[in-house]
Amino acid sequence: MASKKLLTLVFVREHDKILLGLKKRGFGAGKWNGFGGKVEPGESIAEGALRELKEECGLTALELRKIGLVEFEFENDPNLLQVHVFDTYNYQGQITESEEMQPQWYDVKDIPYEKMWLDDTYWYPYMLRSEPFKGYFLYRGMDHIVHHKIEKLDFEQLDDLPPK
């Protein structure tokens, strides 16, 4: 039976800009992404998102808005990765590079999709339009999507998605 891993992803936004981080080590190294990671035991999903954002780029989100849920599976791996996606326009602190991430602002028209996970081209447009969504991606290796589905939700539906 597959196990589920709870993860978070936070995107810091300013008007037509988005803060991305270049992953420097570990899973996804060399790819640009938002800031996030595993939810620790005893943490809520939002608490995990806030902690990871602070650890990876030095910022504190004063408000978090859940914008999506993306589930990932990799062939021959029993784990389901359940990623809770948030954005924030309200934050404080100084952007700092961490051992794990190198932050950089991008104009939303210049997002470096060619240096990101393949699935990002499918669901980023929803996030960038502030449209709640749910997505599923099955990967073969790290560079081939075997199957995917994505659907637009409303915010009430998003609140009802597991886990509570």
C-alpha positions as CSV (number, residue, x, y, z in Angstrom):
1,M,0.0,0.0,0.0
2,A,1.3,3.4,-0.9
3,S,2.2,5.9,1.8
4,K,1.3,9.6,1.5
5,K,3.9,12.3,2.1
6,L,2.6,15.8,3.0
7,L,4.5,18.6,1.4
8,T,4.1,22.3,1.0
9,L,5.0,24.9,-1.7
10,V,4.9,28.6,-1.2
11,F,5.1,31.3,-3.9
12,V,5.9,34.9,-2.9
13,R,4.3,37.3,-5.4
14,E,4.5,41.0,-6.1
15,H,2.3,42.4,-8.9
16,D,3.7,40.8,-12.0
17,K,6.7,39.2,-10.3
18,I,7.2,35.8,-8.6
19,L,10.1,34.8,-6.3
20,L,11.5,31.4,-7.2
21,G,14.4,29.4,-5.7
22,L,17.0,27.4,-7.5
23,K,17.3,24.1,-5.6
24,K,20.9,23.6,-4.7
25,R,20.8,20.0,-3.3
26,G,18.7,17.0,-2.8
27,F,15.5,16.1,-4.6
28,G,15.0,18.4,-7.6
29,A,18.5,19.9,-7.4
30,G,19.2,22.3,-10.3
31,K,15.5,23.1,-10.8
32,W,13.7,26.4,-10.1
33,N,10.7,26.1,-7.8
34,G,8.7,27.7,-5.0
35,F,9.8,27.3,-1.4
36,G,8.6,24.3,0.6
37,G,9.1,20.8,1.8
38,K,7.9,18.2,4.2
39,V,5.4,18.8,6.9
40,E,6.9,17.7,10.2
41,P,5.1,15.6,12.8
42,G,2.9,17.8,15.0
43,E,2.8,20.7,12.4
44,S,-0.2,21.8,10.5
45,I,0.2,22.1,6.8
46,A,0.2,25.9,7.0
47,E,2.8,25.8,9.8
48,G,5.0,23.6,7.7
49,A,4.7,26.0,4.8
50,L,5.6,29.0,6.9
51,R,8.6,27.2,8.4
52,E,10.0,26.1,5.1
53,L,9.6,29.5,3.5
54,K,11.6,31.1,6.4
55,E,14.3,28.4,6.3
56,E,14.7,28.5,2.5
57,C,14.6,32.2,1.8
58,G,14.4,34.1,5.0
59,L,10.9,35.5,4.5
60,T,7.9,35.3,6.8
61,A,4.5,35.2,5.2
62,L,2.0,37.4,7.0
63,E,-0.8,35.8,5.1
64,L,-1.0,32.5,3.2
65,R,-3.6,31.6,0.7
66,K,-4.1,28.0,-0.4
67,I,-4.3,28.0,-4.1
68,G,-3.9,24.4,-5.1
69,L,-3.2,20.8,-4.4
70,V,-0.9,18.7,-6.6
71,E,-0.3,15.0,-6.2
72,F,2.7,13.2,-7.7
73,E,3.5,9.6,-8.2
74,F,6.6,8.1,-9.7
75,E,6.4,4.7,-11.4
76,N,7.9,2.0,-9.1
77,D,7.7,4.2,-6.0
78,P,5.0,3.4,-3.5
79,N,4.9,7.0,-2.2
80,L,2.2,9.6,-3.1
81,L,3.5,13.1,-2.8
82,Q,0.7,15.5,-1.8
83,V,1.8,19.1,-2.3
84,H,-0.3,21.9,-0.8
85,V,0.4,25.0,-2.8
86,F,0.1,28.5,-1.3
87,D,0.8,32.0,-2.4
88,T,1.4,35.2,-0.5
89,Y,1.6,38.9,-1.4
90,N,2.0,39.9,2.2
91,Y,5.4,39.1,3.8
92,Q,8.3,40.5,5.7
93,G,12.0,40.0,6.1
94,Q,15.1,40.1,4.0
95,I,15.4,37.6,1.1
96,T,18.5,35.5,1.8
97,E,20.1,32.5,0.1
98,S,20.1,29.3,2.1
99,E,22.1,26.1,1.9
100,E,19.2,24.7,0.0
101,M,17.8,27.5,-2.2
102,Q,19.1,30.5,-4.2
103,P,16.1,33.0,-4.5
104,Q,15.6,35.2,-7.5
105,W,12.7,37.4,-8.7
106,Y,11.2,36.7,-12.1
107,D,8.7,38.5,-14.2
108,V,5.7,36.1,-14.6
109,K,6.3,36.4,-18.4
110,D,9.8,35.2,-18.0
111,I,9.4,32.1,-15.7
112,P,12.2,29.7,-16.7
113,Y,10.0,26.7,-17.4
114,E,12.8,24.9,-19.3
115,K,14.7,24.7,-15.9
116,M,11.8,23.5,-13.9
117,W,9.7,20.4,-13.3
118,L,7.8,19.4,-16.4
119,D,4.4,19.6,-14.6
120,D,4.9,23.3,-13.8
121,T,3.8,24.3,-17.3
122,Y,0.4,22.6,-16.6
123,W,-0.5,24.1,-13.2
124,Y,1.4,27.4,-12.9
125,P,-1.1,29.2,-15.2
126,Y,-3.9,28.4,-12.8
127,M,-1.8,29.7,-9.8
128,L,-0.7,32.8,-11.7
129,R,-4.4,33.6,-12.6
130,S,-5.3,33.0,-8.9
131,E,-7.6,30.1,-9.9
132,P,-7.8,27.3,-7.3
133,F,-6.9,23.9,-8.8
134,K,-6.1,20.3,-8.2
135,G,-3.7,18.3,-10.2
136,Y,-2.3,14.8,-10.5
137,F,0.9,13.8,-12.3
138,L,2.4,10.3,-12.8
139,Y,6.1,10.4,-13.7
140,R,8.4,7.8,-15.3
141,G,11.8,8.9,-14.0
142,M,12.1,12.6,-13.5
143,D,11.7,13.7,-17.1
144,H,8.6,12.0,-18.5
145,I,5.0,12.5,-17.5
146,V,3.0,9.3,-18.2
147,H,-0.4,10.7,-17.2
148,H,-1.8,13.9,-15.7
149,K,-5.1,15.6,-15.0
150,I,-5.8,19.0,-13.7
151,E,-9.1,20.7,-12.8
152,K,-10.1,24.2,-11.8
153,L,-11.8,24.4,-8.4
154,D,-13.4,27.1,-6.4
155,F,-11.9,28.1,-3.0
156,E,-14.6,26.2,-1.0
157,Q,-13.8,23.0,-2.8
158,L,-10.1,23.6,-2.2
159,D,-10.8,23.9,1.6
160,D,-12.5,20.6,1.5
161,L,-9.6,18.6,0.0
162,P,-7.8,16.2,2.3
163,P,-6.3,16.3,4.8
164,K,-8.4,18.5,7.0
